[in-house]
Amino acid sequence: MERQGELLVDTAAIAGETAGRVSLMSSALRGSEILRIATDIRALVAEGKQICNLTVGDFHPSQFRIPKLLEESITEALLRGETNYPPTDGVAELKRGVRDLYERELGLSTDSVVVTGGSRPGIYAAYATLLDPGDIVVYPVPSWNNNHYSHLSRAMGRIVTCGPRTSFLPTRALMEEAVKGARLIVLNSPLNPTGTAFTRRTLREICDLVIDENTKRKEALQRPLYLLYDQVYWMLTFGATVHVHPVVERPEIAEYTITVDGISKSFAATGVRVGWATGPSDILQRMSSMLAHIGAWAPRAEQIATARLLNSAREVREYHATIKDGLFRRLDALHTGIVALANQGFPVRAIEPMGAIYLSVQFSLLGKEMPDGTVFTSNEDIRQYLLREAGVAVVPFEAFGSSGNTGWFRLSVGAVSVEEITSMCVRLHKALSALG
């Protein structure tokens, strides 16, 4: 047996199955749970069933378009012939645009920016640049894809399990032991899958933990502990929630912090593929070199168009007023519907939305009987029942690294209308009522 990332790999079994055709890492890499769920949804839609699809972490263009300025600028750049290779670290206009955006909106100064083809290459590059095989990366669960990135980089995932008491976000107390001997901490706020966000106090305390740990390591001549901060949803916060950034809260953590960001979520531009990373110049230079060999840069026309968008403070402000209103109306309709069911005595609850496009909902159905006499024994039973009887597609937290049948699910509103949510809540009431 051999340990790869967070997986225990049976090397003999894999060798027998693949006859040496692929690497151990690729043999043990797991597929997406969300894509598996999508197969079930397509089958029911093909049968003519009405499905409210709350599984996709994306925006359907029928509900949310990209900014008009971005759309027009991409077309104009293509017509001008901006179709050759961009600089491997990004066009100068976009890097300036990112710096200006952060200064203007976050009060954050950053010198080094590397542009990437969406945000994912930046995350992977940070893992691959900072971690050697067997190094420890600490991340909370539920969270998006950290288990897979750990596996891809041959690192050892050290999981910090978070629950509803802390809005599924880590605290210093939860992470105190986990950081010992670790090389990297990965945080995301607002958080996919939960739609919750750090408070200023909680983030400051985690930053202090990183700073304290690195003070000890400097004295012992040990390698530092880095923080990877994924803030791809940061412009999508609701109500009293205010996005916070580690370097703004604790400037002394700047030499240890890499930020990953992009336009995919904040501008409903998942398919445009423009992201970036910022952080210490020596780390960013190595990330840039690696990404250049992979060819993971964003297309030149899209970079130029994104620069124009970010430099228009008025366009950004007006677009976010519209998209945030649309997202909040959907999240609020969903949250209100779940709360109404809870108030009627049904075993459900939801955490009030703070940011992103997600709502965390718990269906406490384990041990209850379905109309056919079958007993709910797992989250998969719950998911299948909700899909079949209520026409609502949801994703269990197991898809985001959590373990145990807790009944918690991610519900995403980027691809549905308020009317679809309202109709679904009626069907959900009927399906839950059938349980007695």
Phi, psi and omega in degrees: 000146181222139181267125178234116184061230179263005184259143172264112189260127174276093187297325181294317181295318181295318180299322179291322183289321188256352179053038176074014185283333181226169181286161175299322180299312182289329179296324185266358181289128182271149177281176182281129176293325182294322177294326177295318178296324180300329178297317177298319182295314180300322180296317180289321178298320178297332178278358179091012181281145177276118183237128171268103188273102181253028184261333192274131176273056188214176178241129175276132182301337177291340180256318184221114177270158171290163179304140180302320180299320179294314180300312181293323183290326176297314180299315180298319181294321177295318180294332177283350181090025178279065187237006178270178180303137169276167170304144187297336178260003177114151178291148186299322182298321181288319179298320175295321180298320178295314179301316181293321179299313181294321178295318185288315189264331185245347187069030185248125177262133178216135182268321188257126177227133173238124181272139184228163179282075191088176184279333185301316178301328177294320177296310181299318181296323178295315176303308187291330181283325187264338189248133168264159178308130180091348176295155184262128173243129183259129177211150178278157168232140007285146172199164189271117163068004180296328177298321180287320178295324176298316180295315181299325182266007179059029178269170178258114178284128174246109190273137171247110184279127182241149183232185184296337180300327178251024182057032179064021178250148179286158174235171177300317181300320180290332187259353188308311181281326187295330185283347183295121180080000182277160180252334186211139168248137178242125179233153180219127178207132348305151193267130165266114031250003197265341184073020178253162187220151179296144165275162179300317183296314183296316180293320178300320181293323177292320176300317178299324177298315179296317180296315180298317180297319181287332174297316177296319183291325177298317180295327181267004181058042179254160179296146185285166173259125181257160177238122173258119186245110179267112182237038186296341178258013194296334180278354182252075175242156188229154176063228182275359183290130178239128179291140179235149182235139184305315186288330175291319182283324180221087185305332182290351178273359186303321184290351181245004190245128173246128180253134175244137188204182178169181183264358190300319183262312185295338179236020178053035188244050184298327182272355180281332172064058173233117176224181178198164174230146175230158180158197180301137187298324182292323177289315181297325178297318179290321175299317181297317180298317180294316181294329178296321178292328179281334185077037187265033179273161176280151178301146186300313182299318180294325177296314181297319179294320179295321177301316180297320179296309184297331181280354178258091182301322180295316180298317179298315182296315182291321179296318181290330174298323181283309185292322180292324176297315180296317180293317183294322178299322179289313179296321180292321177297320180291313180298316180298320179296319180292318179298321179298319177296318179298319180293339177271004176097003178284147185280066179225156172204160181217150175268131181305132184295136179247326183189177181068210183235024190237151172233134176268123182230136176250127173251104184272076187249357182301134179089347178276159181263138170282166181305331180273006178092351177290142181262138174292122179240354184204166174297329178295322175299317180296313181302314182294320180295314180298320180293316186284317188262334181248352181064037177234128181256124183226166182240125179289154180296344175302331179293350181239029172092351181287156177237159180089150180270079186272345182083005180272138183223152172266131174241123185247136189249010185288346186238016182227161178263167175298321181297319178297320179295316180298316179295320180297320181299326176294316179294324180295319177301316181296317182294321179287325178297329181292345180279347178084000000 
